[in-house]
Amino acid sequence: MAQDIGPKRELLIELLIDKIPKELHIHIPHRWWFIGDVLITTIPEKLKQYRSAVGEAFLQLEPKRARTALGKTGPTRGITREPSFDYLAGDKNTETIHKELGCFFKLDAAKLTFSPGNHFERERMLNVVKSNEFIIDMFSCVGNLSLPLAVHKSPKQVIAAEINSLAFKYLEENIQLNKVSNVMKAIEGDNRVILKDYEGKADRVIAGYLHSDEEQIRQAVRLCNNNSIFHYHIAITRKKEKQADVMTDIKRLIESEGRICSRMIRKRVKKYAPGVEHIVLDIEID
Ligand SMILES: C[S@@+](CC[C@H](N)C(=O)[O-])C[C@H]1O[C@@H](n2cnc3c(N)ncnc32)[C@H](O)[C@@H]1O
């Protein structure tokens, strides 16, 4: 979860008072968040040369919570969504265990995505999933969306696909760490290829990746049984949503697979970029 400013930012400024010229104090970060004991912030261009000092100040500010400080330098990259972080201060080992929703997520915070902005979606999923479901997570990372379901929702089975071998390694570890290997199975590879055996089996399919291509959406529909829900995540500008009417397009695609879309609900997950929203469509497929 992102942490907000207030008195803590005042303290941070005090810690940096002799280290950064006064006219630059306005650029001292307003926001920081944690993945396990790794503190992450954004360092504005004007503070780049003071980044070690800022990192050290954060470690002093959060002595109990922060072992390492990282600075976000740009957007996540490529299909594996690797984050762009600069080391700021503290321990250079960025492997950590993030605790959230009663689960342990082990990961390398500098190399893998775990978005604080998706917290409410992870929590929401716990409220919509029922027990005894067959769930397929097409873009699992370290179990971000599906691990809590395995831990708390007594599923029939969770199948978690992941293409990035580092994320897959942690996904397998997290299944053990959270003692859910009886209900959750990780499969390494491209979800367009490796999930064929599960077509028609899923009560619920999660596509928690904002850049799914048509083949992946078709694969998701084929995984669905005749009374299922497909959680389709997408990044979209408000303007584009109006113009292209995403919901109509996805409905047509589902129908072209010989299936029926009986209901579709749109939920906002977070702001993704200026003017762009991360939304999720909960699509009932018969
Ligand atoms: C942005 S992360 C999403 C993690 C999680 N679903 C969430 O919402 O927090 C997307 C993950 O999908 C994986 N991925 C991308 N393309 C894939 C593919 N074709 N097959 C399986 N996994 C894929 C990436 O490696 C990455 O770990």
The ligand as a Tripos MOL2 file, in Angstrom:
@<TRIPOS>MOLECULE
LIG
   27    29     1     0     0
SMALL
NO_CHARGES

@<TRIPOS>ATOM
      1 C1          2.0160   -7.3940  -14.6780 C.3       1 LIG1
      2 S1          2.3710   -9.0060  -14.1020 S.3       1 LIG1
      3 C2          0.8140   -9.2650  -13.3600 C.3       1 LIG1
      4 C3          0.8750   -9.9150  -12.0590 C.3       1 LIG1
      5 C4         -0.4650  -10.1070  -11.3970 C.3       1 LIG1
      6 N1         -1.3990  -10.7830  -12.2570 N.3       1 LIG1
      7 C5         -1.0300   -8.8170  -10.8790 C.2       1 LIG1
      8 O1         -2.0560   -8.3620  -11.4080 O.co2     1 LIG1
      9 O2         -0.4940   -8.2380   -9.9460 O.co2     1 LIG1
     10 C6          2.2120   -9.9640  -15.5630 C.3       1 LIG1
     11 C7          2.8830  -11.2950  -15.4630 C.3       1 LIG1
     12 O3          2.4960  -12.0840  -16.5980 O.3       1 LIG1
     13 C8          3.6260  -12.7610  -17.0990 C.3       1 LIG1
     14 N2          3.3850  -13.0650  -18.5140 N.ar      1 LIG1
     15 C9          3.4390  -12.2070  -19.5740 C.ar      1 LIG1
     16 N3          3.1700  -12.8570  -20.7270 N.ar      1 LIG1
     17 C10         2.8910  -14.1400  -20.3780 C.ar      1 LIG1
     18 C11         2.5240  -15.2860  -21.1360 C.ar      1 LIG1
     19 N4          2.3880  -15.2350  -22.4710 N.pl3     1 LIG1
     20 N5          2.3170  -16.4470  -20.4790 N.ar      1 LIG1
     21 C12         2.4500  -16.5190  -19.1280 C.ar      1 LIG1
     22 N6          2.8040  -15.4630  -18.3540 N.ar      1 LIG1
     23 C13         3.0110  -14.2840  -18.9750 C.ar      1 LIG1
     24 C14         4.7840  -11.8010  -16.8620 C.3       1 LIG1
     25 O4          6.0270  -12.4640  -16.8500 O.3       1 LIG1
     26 C15         4.4020  -11.1710  -15.5120 C.3       1 LIG1
     27 O5          4.9690  -11.8780  -14.4390 O.3       1 LIG1
@<TRIPOS>BOND
     1     1     2 1
     2     2     3 1
     3     2    10 1
     4     3     4 1
     5     4     5 1
     6     5     6 1
     7     5     7 1
     8     7     8 2
     9     7     9 1
    10    10    11 1
    11    11    12 1
    12    11    26 1
    13    12    13 1
    14    13    14 1
    15    13    24 1
    16    14    15 ar
    17    14    23 ar
    18    15    16 ar
    19    16    17 ar
    20    17    18 ar
    21    17    23 ar
    22    18    19 1
    23    18    20 ar
    24    20    21 ar
    25    21    22 ar
    26    22    23 ar
    27    24    25 1
    28    24    26 1
    29    26    27 1
@<TRIPOS>SUBSTRUCTURE
     1 LIG1         1 GROUP 0 **** ****
